[in-house]
């Protein structure tokens, strides 16, 4: 029983870390990113179909909304891309709305 409890605690800890920071290490459903804490920033997580041009769209949306990218972390597998983008200002509803409208978007959310 102790092994099952340890597995449960490990999985719960990874899920909490993902929800709080976007860190996806140990995930089997999205590419694995080990994200640093970025102070004085706002983090946007974008899971998308791994297709050419998606990152260009993401960065164009940031530029259009005058968001300065402080850090950007991308990992892909055959089908899915996962990017965490840290920007210098509070995430506007416009940024999230535009990212959600991209045909390649699977999920988008903010962390902090």
Secondary structure, 3 states (H helix, E strand, C coil): CHHHHHHHHHHHHHHHHHHHHCCCCCCCCCCCCCCCCCCCCEEEEEEEECCCCHHHHHHHHHHHCCCCEEEEEEEECCCEEEEEEEECCCCCHHHHHHHHHCCCEEEEEECC
